[in-house]
Amino acid sequence: MDDKETLRVGTAVRRRRKSLALTLATVAARSGLSVPFLSQVENERARPSTRSLERVAQALETSAAELIAAADSGRTVDVVRAVEEDGDGAAVRCVVRGRHQLRATEYIGEQDTGREFQHHGDELMYIADGAAEVEAEGRAYRLERGDTLFLSGGVRHRWRATEPGTRILVVAAAGTVGHGDGADSDADPRQTG
């Protein structure tokens, strides 16, 4: 096993431990390793030796090979190709597929949902082309090409593109998203905003 495998196995260790509803202290007692060391492994700040990984795996009722395989399956490299705009020049597309720690959506053309949004996680809006108006915390912001707006979790906001050909990238921390009407954004990327 190489250093990259042992470094990245921490997430798999944490997932397995949580799926068994075990505390770090319980895994430490079962494996004979310290709680601080196990915490560092889970946070990928320490690299377990082959022997230590085997002891952790045994404590988690699995094998080192299965932990490594789970770590490998958690690594994702995915290319999302550009799309052509539809006839009216407006499009919405997810630029990160699947369930990850962040969501990214590109809005192309004149967009105006007329809705107010409120997210539990932080959000970043980047204007790649064109311009947009954003209303947040009772203030209006005019954003132009190259501008970025950061919204911390819980900030109520609404926005609209103000020029044809506007391209906006919205990146948000994953999690439950509220829009004032209780809707969940996982079903429709147009509800991220």
CYANA upper distance limits for C-alpha pairs under 8 A (distance plus 0.5 A):
  1 MET  CA      5 GLU  CA      6.83
  1 MET  CA      6 THR  CA      7.56
  1 MET  CA     50 THR  CA      8.13
  2 ASP  CA      6 THR  CA      7.08
  3 ASP  CA      7 LEU  CA      6.45
  3 ASP  CA     47 ARG  CA      7.78
  4 LYS  CA      8 ARG  CA      6.61
  5 GLU  CA      9 VAL  CA      6.64
  5 GLU  CA     68 ILE  CA      7.18
  5 GLU  CA     71 ALA  CA      8.20
  5 GLU  CA     72 ASP  CA      8.41
  6 THR  CA     10 GLY  CA      8.25
  6 THR  CA     47 ARG  CA      5.94
  6 THR  CA     48 PRO  CA      6.66
  6 THR  CA     49 SER  CA      8.07
  6 THR  CA     68 ILE  CA      8.22
  7 LEU  CA     41 VAL  CA      8.06
  7 LEU  CA     44 GLU  CA      6.07
  7 LEU  CA     45 ARG  CA      7.97
  7 LEU  CA     46 ALA  CA      7.30
  7 LEU  CA     47 ARG  CA      5.57
  7 LEU  CA     48 PRO  CA      8.13
  8 ARG  CA     12 ALA  CA      8.47
  8 ARG  CA     44 GLU  CA      6.77
  8 ARG  CA     71 ALA  CA      6.78
  9 VAL  CA     13 VAL  CA      6.78
  9 VAL  CA     41 VAL  CA      8.26
  9 VAL  CA     42 GLU  CA      8.11
  9 VAL  CA     44 GLU  CA      7.99
  9 VAL  CA     67 LEU  CA      7.02
  9 VAL  CA     68 ILE  CA      6.38
  9 VAL  CA     70 ALA  CA      8.38
  9 VAL  CA     71 ALA  CA      5.62
 10 GLY  CA     14 ARG  CA      6.69
 10 GLY  CA     41 VAL  CA      5.60
 10 GLY  CA     42 GLU  CA      4.34
 10 GLY  CA     43 ASN  CA      6.52
 10 GLY  CA     44 GLU  CA      5.75
 10 GLY  CA     71 ALA  CA      8.27
 11 THR  CA     15 ARG  CA      6.64
 11 THR  CA     42 GLU  CA      6.23
 11 THR  CA     43 ASN  CA      7.69
 11 THR  CA     44 GLU  CA      8.00
 11 THR  CA     71 ALA  CA      7.23
 12 ALA  CA     16 ARG  CA      6.59
 12 ALA  CA     42 GLU  CA      8.45
 12 ALA  CA     67 LEU  CA      6.30
 12 ALA  CA     68 ILE  CA      8.02
 12 ALA  CA     70 ALA  CA      6.22
 12 ALA  CA     71 ALA  CA      5.65
 12 ALA  CA     74 GLY  CA      8.38
 13 VAL  CA     17 ARG  CA      6.59
 13 VAL  CA     42 GLU  CA      6.69
 13 VAL  CA     56 VAL  CA      8.47
 13 VAL  CA     57 ALA  CA      8.44
 13 VAL  CA     67 LEU  CA      7.10
 14 ARG  CA     18 LYS  CA      6.60
 14 ARG  CA     42 GLU  CA      6.07
 15 ARG  CA     19 SER  CA      6.55
 16 ARG  CA     20 LEU  CA      6.89
 16 ARG  CA     60 LEU  CA      7.34
 17 ARG  CA     21 ALA  CA      6.76
 17 ARG  CA     22 LEU  CA      5.93
 17 ARG  CA     23 THR  CA      7.77
 17 ARG  CA     24 LEU  CA      8.42
 17 ARG  CA     27 VAL  CA      8.31
 17 ARG  CA     60 LEU  CA      6.85
 18 LYS  CA     22 LEU  CA      6.46
 18 LYS  CA     23 THR  CA      8.21
 20 LEU  CA     60 LEU  CA      8.18
 22 LEU  CA     26 THR  CA      6.64
 22 LEU  CA     27 VAL  CA      7.37
 23 THR  CA     27 VAL  CA      6.99
 24 LEU  CA     28 ALA  CA      6.49
 24 LEU  CA     35 VAL  CA      6.38
 24 LEU  CA     38 LEU  CA      7.46
 24 LEU  CA     39 SER  CA      7.79
 25 ALA  CA     29 ALA  CA      6.64
 25 ALA  CA     35 VAL  CA      6.36
 26 THR  CA     30 ARG  CA      6.69
 27 VAL  CA     31 SER  CA      6.42
 27 VAL  CA     56 VAL  CA      7.61
 27 VAL  CA     59 ALA  CA      6.27
 27 VAL  CA     60 LEU  CA      7.60
 28 ALA  CA     32 GLY  CA      6.05
 28 ALA  CA     33 LEU  CA      5.45
 28 ALA  CA     34 SER  CA      5.91
 28 ALA  CA     35 VAL  CA      6.05
 28 ALA  CA     38 LEU  CA      7.66
 29 ALA  CA     33 LEU  CA      7.61
 29 ALA  CA     34 SER  CA      8.49
 30 ARG  CA     59 ALA  CA      5.71
 31 SER  CA     55 ARG  CA      5.65
 31 SER  CA     56 VAL  CA      6.08
 31 SER  CA     58 GLN  CA      7.79
 31 SER  CA     59 ALA  CA      5.93
 32 GLY  CA     55 ARG  CA      8.27
 33 LEU  CA     37 PHE  CA      7.45
 33 LEU  CA     38 LEU  CA      7.56
 33 LEU  CA     52 SER  CA      8.28
 34 SER  CA     38 LEU  CA      6.78
 35 VAL  CA     39 SER  CA      6.56
 36 PRO  CA     40 GLN  CA      6.73
 37 PHE  CA     41 VAL  CA      6.73
 37 PHE  CA     46 ALA  CA      7.72
 38 LEU  CA     42 GLU  CA      6.66
 39 SER  CA     43 ASN  CA      6.65
 40 GLN  CA     44 GLU  CA      6.45
 40 GLN  CA     45 ARG  CA      5.38
 40 GLN  CA     46 ALA  CA      5.65
 41 VAL  CA     45 ARG  CA      6.37
 41 VAL  CA     46 ALA  CA      5.30
 41 VAL  CA     47 ARG  CA      6.69
 41 VAL  CA     48 PRO  CA      7.22
 48 PRO  CA     52 SER  CA      5.97
 48 PRO  CA     53 LEU  CA      6.12
 49 SER  CA     53 LEU  CA      6.57
 50 THR  CA     54 GLU  CA      6.72
 51 ARG  CA     55 ARG  CA      6.82
 52 SER  CA     56 VAL  CA      6.71
 53 LEU  CA     57 ALA  CA      6.52
 53 LEU  CA     64 ALA  CA      6.45
 54 GLU  CA     58 GLN  CA      6.62
 54 GLU  CA     63 SER  CA      7.12
 54 GLU  CA     64 ALA  CA      5.70
 55 ARG  CA     59 ALA  CA      6.75
 56 VAL  CA     60 LEU  CA      6.71
 56 VAL  CA     64 ALA  CA      8.41
 57 ALA  CA     61 GLU  CA      6.66
 57 ALA  CA     62 THR  CA      5.58
 57 ALA  CA     63 SER  CA      5.43
 57 ALA  CA     64 ALA  CA      5.84
 57 ALA  CA     67 LEU  CA      7.64
 58 GLN  CA     62 THR  CA      6.20
 58 GLN  CA     63 SER  CA      6.82
 62 THR  CA     66 GLU  CA      7.14
 62 THR  CA     67 LEU  CA      8.00
 63 SER  CA     67 LEU  CA      6.95
 64 ALA  CA     68 ILE  CA      6.72
 65 ALA  CA     69 ALA  CA      6.61
 66 GLU  CA     70 ALA  CA      6.55
 67 LEU  CA     71 ALA  CA      6.64
 68 ILE  CA     72 ASP  CA      6.67
 69 ALA  CA     73 SER  CA      6.72
 70 ALA  CA     74 GLY  CA      6.82
 71 ALA  CA     75 ARG  CA      7.31
 78 ASP  CA     96 VAL  CA      8.35
 78 ASP  CA     97 ARG  CA      8.22
 80 VAL  CA     95 VAL  CA      6.42
 80 VAL  CA     96 VAL  CA      7.59
 80 VAL  CA     97 ARG  CA      8.31
 85 GLU  CA     89 GLY  CA      5.79
 85 GLU  CA     90 ALA  CA      6.81
 85 GLU  CA     91 ALA  CA      6.53
 85 GLU  CA    108 ILE  CA      7.99
 86 ASP  CA     90 ALA  CA      6.84
 86 ASP  CA     91 ALA  CA      7.17
 89 GLY  CA    108 ILE  CA      7.64
 89 GLY  CA    109 GLY  CA      5.83
 89 GLY  CA    110 GLU  CA      8.06
 89 GLY  CA    164 PRO  CA      8.31
 89 GLY  CA    165 GLY  CA      7.56
 90 ALA  CA    107 TYR  CA      8.09
 90 ALA  CA    108 ILE  CA      5.75
 90 ALA  CA    109 GLY  CA      4.79
 90 ALA  CA    110 GLU  CA      6.54
 90 ALA  CA    111 GLN  CA      7.55
 91 ALA  CA    107 TYR  CA      6.50
 91 ALA  CA    108 ILE  CA      5.50
 91 ALA  CA    109 GLY  CA      7.13
 92 VAL  CA    105 THR  CA      7.54
 92 VAL  CA    106 GLU  CA      6.31
 92 VAL  CA    107 TYR  CA      5.24
 92 VAL  CA    108 ILE  CA      6.78
 92 VAL  CA    189 PRO  CA      7.64
 92 VAL  CA    190 ARG  CA      6.80
 93 ARG  CA    105 THR  CA      6.17
 93 ARG  CA    106 GLU  CA      5.93
 93 ARG  CA    107 TYR  CA      7.30
 93 ARG  CA    189 PRO  CA      7.34
 93 ARG  CA    190 ARG  CA      8.50
 94 CYS  CA    103 ARG  CA      8.25
 94 CYS  CA    104 ALA  CA      6.46
 94 CYS  CA    105 THR  CA      4.91
 94 CYS  CA    106 GLU  CA      6.85
 94 CYS  CA    189 PRO  CA      6.81
 95 VAL  CA    104 ALA  CA      5.95
 95 VAL  CA    105 THR  CA      5.96
 95 VAL  CA    106 GLU  CA      7.10
 96 VAL  CA    103 ARG  CA      6.77
 96 VAL  CA    104 ALA  CA      6.09
 96 VAL  CA    105 THR  CA      7.93
 99 ARG  CA    103 ARG  CA      8.43
100 HIS  CA    174 ALA  CA      7.34
101 GLN  CA    173 ALA  CA      6.53
101 GLN  CA    174 ALA  CA      5.58
101 GLN  CA    175 GLY  CA      8.43
102 LEU  CA    171 VAL  CA      7.28
102 LEU  CA    172 ALA  CA      6.05
102 LEU  CA    173 ALA  CA      4.94
102 LEU  CA    174 ALA  CA      5.19
103 ARG  CA    171 VAL  CA      6.10
103 ARG  CA    172 ALA  CA      5.68
103 ARG  CA    173 ALA  CA      6.74
103 ARG  CA    174 ALA  CA      6.28
104 ALA  CA    169 LEU  CA      7.41
104 ALA  CA    170 VAL  CA      6.06
104 ALA  CA    171 VAL  CA      4.78
104 ALA  CA    172 ALA  CA      6.88
105 THR  CA    169 LEU  CA      6.30
105 THR  CA    170 VAL  CA      5.77
105 THR  CA    171 VAL  CA      7.04
105 THR  CA    189 PRO  CA      7.16
105 THR  CA    192 THR  CA      7.85
106 GLU  CA    167 ARG  CA      7.35
106 GLU  CA    168 ILE  CA      6.09
106 GLU  CA    169 LEU  CA      5.00
106 GLU  CA    170 VAL  CA      6.81
107 TYR  CA    111 GLN  CA      7.69
107 TYR  CA    166 THR  CA      8.29
107 TYR  CA    167 ARG  CA      6.13
107 TYR  CA    168 ILE  CA      5.57
107 TYR  CA    169 LEU  CA      6.92
107 TYR  CA    170 VAL  CA      8.43
108 ILE  CA    165 GLY  CA      7.01
108 ILE  CA    166 THR  CA      6.22
108 ILE  CA    167 ARG  CA      5.03
108 ILE  CA    168 ILE  CA      7.05
109 GLY  CA    161 ALA  CA      7.70
109 GLY  CA    163 GLU  CA      8.04
109 GLY  CA    164 PRO  CA      5.93
109 GLY  CA    165 GLY  CA      5.07
109 GLY  CA    166 THR  CA      5.38
109 GLY  CA    167 ARG  CA      6.87
110 GLU  CA    160 ARG  CA      7.95
110 GLU  CA    161 ALA  CA      5.67
110 GLU  CA    162 THR  CA      7.10
110 GLU  CA    163 GLU  CA      6.95
110 GLU  CA    164 PRO  CA      6.08
110 GLU  CA    165 GLY  CA      7.48
110 GLU  CA    166 THR  CA      7.02
111 GLN  CA    160 ARG  CA      6.03
111 GLN  CA    161 ALA  CA      5.70
112 ASP  CA    159 TRP  CA      7.35
112 ASP  CA    160 ARG  CA      5.01
112 ASP  CA    161 ALA  CA      7.00
113 THR  CA    159 TRP  CA      8.25
113 THR  CA    160 ARG  CA      7.67
114 GLY  CA    158 ARG  CA      7.73
114 GLY  CA    159 TRP  CA      8.25
114 GLY  CA    160 ARG  CA      8.33
115 ARG  CA    158 ARG  CA      6.64
115 ARG  CA    179 HIS  CA      8.32
116 GLU  CA    156 ARG  CA      7.07
116 GLU  CA    157 HIS  CA      5.94
116 GLU  CA    158 ARG  CA      5.19
116 GLU  CA    179 HIS  CA      6.67
116 GLU  CA    180 GLY  CA      7.33
117 PHE  CA    156 ARG  CA      6.07
117 PHE  CA    157 HIS  CA      5.81
117 PHE  CA    158 ARG  CA      6.54
117 PHE  CA    178 GLY  CA      7.22
117 PHE  CA    179 HIS  CA      4.75
117 PHE  CA    180 GLY  CA      7.04
117 PHE  CA    192 THR  CA      8.41
117 PHE  CA    193 GLY  CA      7.05
118 GLN  CA    153 GLY  CA      8.01
118 GLN  CA    154 GLY  CA      6.11
118 GLN  CA    155 VAL  CA      6.26
118 GLN  CA    156 ARG  CA      5.09
118 GLN  CA    157 HIS  CA      7.01
118 GLN  CA    177 VAL  CA      7.32
118 GLN  CA    178 GLY  CA      5.75
118 GLN  CA    179 HIS  CA      5.53
118 GLN  CA    180 GLY  CA      7.23
119 HIS  CA    123 GLU  CA      8.36
119 HIS  CA    153 GLY  CA      5.99
119 HIS  CA    154 GLY  CA      5.95
119 HIS  CA    155 VAL  CA      7.55
119 HIS  CA    156 ARG  CA      8.19
119 HIS  CA    176 THR  CA      7.83
119 HIS  CA    177 VAL  CA      5.16
119 HIS  CA    178 GLY  CA      5.91
119 HIS  CA    179 HIS  CA      7.66
120 HIS  CA    153 GLY  CA      5.13
120 HIS  CA    154 GLY  CA      5.85
120 HIS  CA    175 GLY  CA      7.53
120 HIS  CA    176 THR  CA      6.95
120 HIS  CA    177 VAL  CA      6.33
120 HIS  CA    178 GLY  CA      7.64
121 GLY  CA    152 SER  CA      7.32
121 GLY  CA    153 GLY  CA      4.80
121 GLY  CA    154 GLY  CA      7.76
121 GLY  CA    172 ALA  CA      7.14
121 GLY  CA    173 ALA  CA      5.47
121 GLY  CA    174 ALA  CA      7.18
121 GLY  CA    175 GLY  CA      7.27
121 GLY  CA    177 VAL  CA      8.23
122 ASP  CA    150 PHE  CA      8.05
122 ASP  CA    151 LEU  CA      6.33
122 ASP  CA    152 SER  CA      4.90
122 ASP  CA    153 GLY  CA      4.94
122 ASP  CA    172 ALA  CA      6.29
122 ASP  CA    173 ALA  CA      6.03
123 GLU  CA    150 PHE  CA      6.41
123 GLU  CA    151 LEU  CA      5.65
123 GLU  CA    152 SER  CA      6.82
123 GLU  CA    153 GLY  CA      7.63
123 GLU  CA    170 VAL  CA      7.55
123 GLU  CA    171 VAL  CA      6.17
123 GLU  CA    172 ALA  CA      4.65
123 GLU  CA    173 ALA  CA      6.88
124 LEU  CA    148 THR  CA      7.45
124 LEU  CA    149 LEU  CA      6.26
124 LEU  CA    150 PHE  CA      5.06
124 LEU  CA    151 LEU  CA      6.77
124 LEU  CA    170 VAL  CA      6.23
124 LEU  CA    171 VAL  CA      5.64
124 LEU  CA    172 ALA  CA      6.73
125 MET  CA    148 THR  CA      6.05
125 MET  CA    149 LEU  CA      5.61
125 MET  CA    150 PHE  CA      6.94
125 MET  CA    168 ILE  CA      7.35
125 MET  CA    169 LEU  CA      6.27
125 MET  CA    170 VAL  CA      5.02
125 MET  CA    171 VAL  CA      6.94
126 TYR  CA    146 GLY  CA      7.27
126 TYR  CA    147 ASP  CA      6.48
126 TYR  CA    148 THR  CA      4.97
126 TYR  CA    149 LEU  CA      7.09
126 TYR  CA    168 ILE  CA      6.23
126 TYR  CA    169 LEU  CA      5.63
126 TYR  CA    170 VAL  CA      6.92
127 ILE  CA    131 ALA  CA      7.22
127 ILE  CA    132 ALA  CA      8.10
127 ILE  CA    143 LEU  CA      7.48
127 ILE  CA    144 GLU  CA      6.72
127 ILE  CA    145 ARG  CA      5.56
127 ILE  CA    146 GLY  CA      5.92
127 ILE  CA    147 ASP  CA      6.07
127 ILE  CA    148 THR  CA      6.95
127 ILE  CA    166 THR  CA      8.14
127 ILE  CA    167 ARG  CA      6.68
127 ILE  CA    168 ILE  CA      5.17
127 ILE  CA    169 LEU  CA      6.97
128 ALA  CA    145 ARG  CA      5.95
128 ALA  CA    146 GLY  CA      6.24
128 ALA  CA    147 ASP  CA      8.47
128 ALA  CA    166 THR  CA      7.99
128 ALA  CA    167 ARG  CA      5.79
128 ALA  CA    168 ILE  CA      6.22
128 ALA  CA    169 LEU  CA      7.52
129 ASP  CA    144 GLU  CA      7.89
129 ASP  CA    145 ARG  CA      5.30
129 ASP  CA    146 GLY  CA      7.82
129 ASP  CA    165 GLY  CA      7.54
129 ASP  CA    166 THR  CA      5.53
129 ASP  CA    167 ARG  CA      5.44
129 ASP  CA    168 ILE  CA      7.61
130 GLY  CA    144 GLU  CA      6.56
130 GLY  CA    145 ARG  CA      6.01
130 GLY  CA    161 ALA  CA      8.23
130 GLY  CA    162 THR  CA      8.03
130 GLY  CA    163 GLU  CA      6.15
130 GLY  CA    164 PRO  CA      7.63
130 GLY  CA    165 GLY  CA      6.72
130 GLY  CA    166 THR  CA      4.55
130 GLY  CA    167 ARG  CA      6.94
131 ALA  CA    142 ARG  CA      7.81
131 ALA  CA    143 LEU  CA      6.02
131 ALA  CA    144 GLU  CA      4.83
131 ALA  CA    145 ARG  CA      6.67
131 ALA  CA    161 ALA  CA      6.45
131 ALA  CA    162 THR  CA      6.05
131 ALA  CA    163 GLU  CA      6.31
131 ALA  CA    166 THR  CA      6.53
132 ALA  CA    142 ARG  CA      6.50
132 ALA  CA    143 LEU  CA      5.73
132 ALA  CA    144 GLU  CA      7.08
132 ALA  CA    159 TRP  CA      7.42
132 ALA  CA    160 ARG  CA      6.03
132 ALA  CA    161 ALA  CA      4.67
132 ALA  CA    162 THR  CA      5.55
132 ALA  CA    163 GLU  CA      7.91
132 ALA  CA    166 THR  CA      8.22
133 GLU  CA    140 ALA  CA      7.43
133 GLU  CA    141 TYR  CA      6.18
133 GLU  CA    142 ARG  CA      5.17
133 GLU  CA    143 LEU  CA      6.64
133 GLU  CA    159 TRP  CA      6.05
133 GLU  CA    160 ARG  CA      6.03
133 GLU  CA    161 ALA  CA      6.97
133 GLU  CA    162 THR  CA      7.26
134 VAL  CA    140 ALA  CA      6.23
134 VAL  CA    141 TYR  CA      5.62
134 VAL  CA    142 ARG  CA      7.02
134 VAL  CA    143 LEU  CA      8.11
134 VAL  CA    157 HIS  CA      7.49
134 VAL  CA    158 ARG  CA      6.29
134 VAL  CA    159 TRP  CA      4.74
134 VAL  CA    160 ARG  CA      7.17
135 GLU  CA    139 ARG  CA      6.05
135 GLU  CA    140 ALA  CA      4.91
135 GLU  CA    141 TYR  CA      6.73
135 GLU  CA    157 HIS  CA      5.95
135 GLU  CA    158 ARG  CA      5.86
135 GLU  CA    159 TRP  CA      6.71
136 ALA  CA    140 ALA  CA      7.02
136 ALA  CA    141 TYR  CA      8.38
136 ALA  CA    155 VAL  CA      7.36
136 ALA  CA    156 ARG  CA      6.47
136 ALA  CA    157 HIS  CA      4.88
136 ALA  CA    158 ARG  CA      7.28
137 GLU  CA    155 VAL  CA      7.14
137 GLU  CA    156 ARG  CA      6.94
137 GLU  CA    157 HIS  CA      7.47
143 LEU  CA    147 ASP  CA      6.20
143 LEU  CA    148 THR  CA      7.97
143 LEU  CA    149 LEU  CA      8.45
151 LEU  CA    155 VAL  CA      6.84
158 ARG  CA    193 GLY  CA      8.05
159 TRP  CA    193 GLY  CA      8.09
161 ALA  CA    166 THR  CA      6.76
162 THR  CA    166 THR  CA      8.00
170 VAL  CA    192 THR  CA      8.19
170 VAL  CA    193 GLY  CA      7.09
176 THR  CA    184 ASP  CA      6.99
176 THR  CA    185 SER  CA      8.10
177 VAL  CA    182 GLY  CA      8.49
177 VAL  CA    183 ALA  CA      7.80
177 VAL  CA    184 ASP  CA      6.02
177 VAL  CA    185 SER  CA      6.45
178 GLY  CA    182 GLY  CA      5.69
178 GLY  CA    183 ALA  CA      6.41
178 GLY  CA    184 ASP  CA      6.84
178 GLY  CA    185 SER  CA      8.32
179 HIS  CA    183 ALA  CA      6.50
179 HIS  CA    184 ASP  CA      8.35
184 ASP  CA    191 GLN  CA      8.42
185 SER  CA    189 PRO  CA      6.91
185 SER  CA    190 ARG  CA      8.35
185 SER  CA    191 GLN  CA      5.70
185 SER  CA    192 THR  CA      6.36
188 ASP  CA    192 THR  CA      8.32
